[in-house]
Amino acid sequence: MSVRLKLTLSYAGFLMLAGALLLAAVGVFLVRQGWLITNERGAVRATPGTVFLRSFAPTAVAVMAFLLVFGLLGGWFLAGRMLAPLDRITHATRTAQTGSLSHRIRMPGRRDEFRELADAFDTMLDRLEAHVAAQQRFAANASHELRTPLAVSRTLLDVARTDPDQDTGEIIERLHAVNTRAIDLTESLLLLSRAGQRSFTREHVDLSLLAEEAAETLLPLAERNGITLETAGDVTPALGSPALLLQLTANLVHNAIVHNLPERGWVRIHAAPGPRTALLTVENTGDPISPAQATTLTEPFQRGTERVHTDHAGTGLGLAIVATITEAHDGTLTVAPRPEGGLRVTVALPTGPESPAGGQGPGRIST
């Protein structure tokens, strides 16, 4: 039984019940008061209840039959009008099931329950379409990135097989470099997947210590590229996974080093506690970046290759991993271009209900 038929029967049944109660009340009132008629002599007498019921019953049956027909027709019409928005939502749902996510309901009229449902469904379709498009771009880019080292490896192996005089030591070194890049890319993809699943234990960590550890680890890379590293800030408690937050910090510092000026560049890392958030800011010198380009740098494989001046440009997943880890920790990531060139990236993370506080831990690491 359809919802429309149920509403129709409910409306008709309620109308007949109300009519029956009304007729019963009128009948009882007239029986008690007496039904006055005029006899042949003009005298007035009270008609007995049985005579009244025999005379009133056909009229009551006719009224109830009319109410039944009127209730069914009117209920069917009203139920159709009320359920019409659901038909549009059902049509949009079936369209989405076919894989077409561009259709929208765009319910007109005043805001009511159906309008709110339709708007919520449209919002869900917007997010789903954007997510599917991002996943498709990610799959295409990942396939391309993984195919490149495999194709290079096959070419090197073909050269070694067809040219016995080729220097095998050089080929082995090149194969090792290509294989290392493929392993780094695969590990980055796995890290991106694990971070998005939020399968980690949250602990109290100090972002200032993570910043110092990341700076010390990446100091040799900065020295090779003539980049000055500076760390500063107070003890900055946050709540999250120490391993993932260290990876986040290292990715930010690594990205700031490899996307920098060819000489006399610098990277500044600053950690600061807030009332409810812990702030980690990494900014660096570099070529000018437009605000539109800055908003795309957190997408996978968006390297901004025109800014790369080193031979260690990474896999193109650095800021994408940072964005995923930040989202998994219920934080916010802000990527903004500096007016002088380069980027300023700020990560805001929750501190937790019982985070330790206090103290200062400024530091400086420079080449």
C-alpha positions in Angstrom: 0.0 0.0 0.0 1.5 3.3 -1.1 1.9 6.3 1.3 -0.5 8.3 -0.8 -3.2 5.6 -0.5 -2.5 5.3 3.3 -2.9 9.1 3.6 -6.1 9.0 1.5 -7.7 6.3 3.7 -6.6 8.0 6.8 -8.1 11.3 5.7 -11.4 9.7 4.6 -11.6 7.6 7.8 -11.0 10.6 10.0 -13.6 12.6 8.0 -16.2 9.8 8.4 -15.5 9.5 12.1 -16.0 13.2 12.6 -19.2 13.1 10.5 -20.5 10.1 12.5 -19.8 11.7 15.8 -21.5 14.9 14.6 -24.6 13.1 13.4 -24.8 11.1 16.6 -24.6 14.2 18.7 -27.3 15.9 16.6 -29.5 12.7 16.9 -29.1 12.4 20.6 -30.0 16.1 21.0 -33.1 15.9 18.9 -34.3 12.6 20.6 -34.0 14.2 24.0 -35.7 17.4 23.1 -38.4 15.7 21.0 -38.9 16.2 17.3 -41.8 18.7 17.0 -44.2 18.4 14.1 -47.5 19.9 13.5 -50.5 17.6 13.3 -53.6 18.1 11.1 -55.3 20.2 13.8 -52.3 22.5 14.3 -51.5 21.0 17.7 -47.9 20.3 18.5 -46.7 17.0 19.9 -43.4 15.2 20.5 -42.5 12.5 18.1 -41.2 9.3 19.8 -37.6 8.4 19.4 -38.2 5.3 17.3 -40.2 7.3 14.7 -37.4 9.9 14.7 -34.7 7.3 14.1 -36.6 5.8 11.2 -37.0 9.2 9.6 -33.4 10.4 10.3 -31.5 7.3 9.5 -31.7 7.6 5.6 -30.5 11.1 5.8 -27.6 10.1 8.0 -26.6 7.3 5.7 -26.7 9.6 2.7 -24.5 12.1 4.5 -22.0 9.4 5.5 -21.9 8.1 1.9 -21.2 11.7 0.7 -18.5 12.1 3.3 -16.9 8.8 2.3 -16.7 9.8 -1.4 -15.7 13.3 -0.6 -13.0 12.1 1.8 -11.5 9.6 -0.7 -11.4 12.1 -3.6 -10.2 15.0 -1.5 -7.7 12.9 0.4 -6.3 11.4 -2.8 -5.9 14.9 -4.2 -4.4 16.5 -1.1 -2.0 13.5 -0.5 -0.8 13.9 -4.0 -0.1 17.6 -3.6 1.7 17.0 -0.3 3.8 14.1 -1.6 4.8 15.8 -4.8 8.2 17.0 -3.4 9.0 13.4 -2.5 8.6 12.4 -6.1 11.2 14.9 -7.1 13.6 13.7 -4.4 13.0 10.1 -5.5 13.7 11.0 -9.1 17.0 12.7 -8.0 18.0 9.6 -6.0 17.4 7.3 -8.8 19.4 9.5 -11.1 22.2 9.5 -8.7 22.1 5.7 -8.5 22.9 5.6 -12.2 26.2 7.4 -11.6 25.1 10.9 -12.6 25.8 13.2 -9.7 25.2 16.5 -11.6 21.4 16.5 -11.1 20.0 18.8 -8.4 16.5 19.0 -7.0 16.5 22.8 -6.3 13.1 22.6 -4.6 11.1 25.9 -5.0 8.6 27.3 -2.6 8.7 28.2 1.1 11.1 26.5 3.5 9.4 23.5 5.1 10.4 19.9 6.0 10.4 18.8 2.3 12.4 21.9 1.3 15.0 21.2 4.0 15.2 17.6 3.0 15.8 18.5 -0.7 18.4 21.2 0.2 20.2 18.6 2.4 20.1 16.1 -0.5 21.5 18.7 -2.9 24.3 19.5 -0.5 25.1 15.8 -0.1 25.3 15.5 -3.9 27.6 18.5 -4.1 30.0 17.0 -1.7 29.7 13.5 -3.2 30.4 14.9 -6.7 33.4 16.8 -5.5 34.7 13.8 -3.6 34.3 11.4 -6.6 36.0 13.9 -8.9 38.9 14.3 -6.5 39.2 10.5 -6.2 39.2 10.1 -10.0 41.9 12.7 -10.3 43.9 11.1 -7.5 43.6 7.6 -9.1 44.7 9.0 -12.5 47.6 10.9 -11.0 48.7 8.0 -8.8 48.6 5.6 -11.8 50.7 8.1 -13.8 53.2 8.6 -11.0 53.6 4.8 -10.4 53.8 4.1 -14.1 56.7 6.4 -14.6 59.3 4.6 -12.4 58.1 1.2 -13.7 58.6 2.4 -17.3 62.0 3.7 -16.5 63.0 0.5 -14.8 61.8 -1.5 -17.8 63.8 0.7 -20.2 67.0 0.3 -18.1 66.5 -3.5 -17.9 66.0 -3.6 -21.7 69.2 -1.7 -22.2 71.2 -4.0 -19.9 69.8 -7.1 -21.6 70.4 -5.9 -25.2 73.8 -4.1 -24.7 76.3 -6.4 -22.9 78.9 -3.7 -23.0 76.8 -1.2 -21.0 78.2 -0.3 -17.6 76.1 -2.4 -15.2 77.2 -0.3 -12.2 75.6 2.8 -13.6 72.4 0.9 -14.5 72.2 -0.5 -11.0 72.6 3.0 -9.5 69.8 4.4 -11.7 67.6 1.4 -11.0 68.2 1.9 -7.3 67.2 5.6 -7.5 64.1 4.8 -9.5 63.1 2.0 -7.2 63.6 4.2 -4.2 61.3 6.8 -5.7 58.7 4.2 -6.3 58.9 2.9 -2.7 58.7 6.5 -1.4 55.6 7.1 -3.5 53.9 3.8 -2.4 54.7 4.5 1.3 53.2 8.0 0.9 50.1 6.6 -0.6 49.7 4.1 2.3 50.3 6.9 4.8 47.7 9.0 3.1 45.2 6.1 3.3 45.9 5.2 7.0 45.7 8.9 8.1 42.3 9.3 6.5 41.0 6.3 8.3 41.7 7.8 11.8 43.0 4.5 13.1 45.4 5.9 15.6 45.6 6.6 19.4 45.5 10.2 20.5 48.2 11.3 23.0 49.5 14.6 24.5 52.4 15.8 22.4 54.5 19.0 22.2 54.5 20.5 18.8 57.6 22.6 19.6 59.6 19.4 20.2 58.3 17.9 17.0 59.4 21.0 15.1 62.9 20.8 16.5 63.1 17.1 15.7 62.0 17.7 12.1 64.4 20.6 11.7 67.3 18.5 12.9 66.4 15.6 10.7 66.1 17.8 7.6 69.1 20.0 8.4 71.5 18.2 5.9 69.0 18.7 3.1 68.8 22.4 4.0 72.6 22.7 4.0 72.9 21.2 0.6 70.5 23.7 -0.8 71.8 26.7 1.1 68.6 27.1 3.2 68.6 28.5 6.7 66.3 26.8 9.2 64.9 28.7 12.2 62.7 27.3 15.0 61.1 29.3 17.7 58.1 29.2 20.0 56.8 28.1 23.4 55.8 24.7 24.7 52.8 23.9 22.5 50.7 21.0 23.8 48.4 19.2 21.3 46.3 16.1 21.2 47.0 13.5 18.5 49.3 10.8 17.2 52.9 11.6 17.8 54.0 9.7 14.7 51.5 11.3 12.4 52.1 14.8 13.8 55.9 14.3 13.3 55.2 13.2 9.7 53.1 16.3 9.3 55.8 18.6 10.6 58.5 16.9 8.6 56.4 17.2 5.4 55.9 20.9 6.0 59.6 21.6 6.6 60.6 19.4 3.7 58.2 21.2 1.4 59.5 24.5 2.5 63.1 23.5 1.8 62.6 22.0 -1.7 60.2 24.8 -2.8 62.5 27.7 -2.0 64.9 30.2 -3.6 68.0 28.8 -5.3 70.2 30.6 -2.8 69.9 32.6 0.5 66.5 31.2 1.3 65.2 30.5 4.7 62.5 28.4 6.5 61.0 29.5 9.8 59.1 27.1 12.1 57.1 28.5 14.9 54.9 26.7 17.5 52.6 28.6 19.8 49.9 27.5 22.2 46.4 29.0 22.1 43.4 28.9 24.4 41.9 25.8 22.7 44.2 25.2 19.8 47.9 24.6 19.2 49.4 26.5 16.3 52.3 25.3 14.1 53.4 27.8 11.4 56.0 27.1 8.7 56.9 29.8 6.3 59.6 30.0 3.7 61.0 32.3 1.0 60.4 31.4 -2.7 59.0 32.6 -5.9 55.7 34.5 -5.8 52.6 32.3 -5.7 49.0 33.4 -6.6 46.2 32.8 -4.1 44.5 30.6 -6.6 47.5 28.4 -7.0 48.0 28.2 -3.2 44.5 26.7 -2.7 45.4 23.8 -5.0 48.7 22.8 -3.4 47.0 20.5 -0.9 45.7 18.4 -3.7 47.7 15.2 -4.4 50.5 15.6 -6.9 50.3 19.4 -7.1 54.0 20.2 -6.8 54.2 23.6 -8.4 57.1 22.4 -10.5 58.1 25.9 -11.5 59.2 26.5 -7.9 61.4 23.4 -7.6 65.1 24.2 -7.6 66.4 20.9 -6.1 66.9 17.4 -7.2 64.7 16.1 -4.4 61.3 17.4 -5.3 59.4 14.6 -3.5 56.4 12.7 -4.6 53.9 15.5 -4.8 52.0 14.2 -1.8 53.6 16.3 1.0 50.9 18.9 1.5 48.2 16.4 0.7 49.4 14.2 3.5 49.5 17.3 5.8 45.9 18.1 4.9 44.8 14.6 5.6 46.6 14.3 8.9 45.2 17.7 10.0 41.6 16.7 9.1 42.0 13.4 10.9 43.0 15.3 14.0 40.0 17.6 13.7 42.3 20.6 12.9 42.4 23.3 10.3 45.0 23.9 7.6 45.7 27.3 6.1 47.9 27.8 3.1 48.6 31.4 2.2 51.1 33.0 -0.2 53.6 35.5 1.3 53.6 38.9 -0.4 57.4 38.7 -0.8 57.2 35.2 -2.3 56.9 31.7 -0.8 54.3 30.3 1.5 53.0 30.5 5.0 51.3 27.3 6.2 49.5 27.2 9.5 48.1 24.1 11.2 45.7 24.5 14.1 45.2 21.4 16.3 43.0 20.8 19.3 44.8 20.8 22.6 42.6 18.3 24.5 40.8 18.7 27.8 43.9 18.0 30.1 46.9 19.2 28.1 50.0 20.3 30.0 51.0 23.9 29.5 53.6 26.4 30.3 57.3 26.9 29.7 59.3 28.2 26.8 61.4 26.3 24.3 62.9 28.7 21.7 65.5 27.4 19.4 67.4 28.1 16.3 69.0 25.8 13.8 70.9 27.5 10.9 73.4 26.7 8.3 
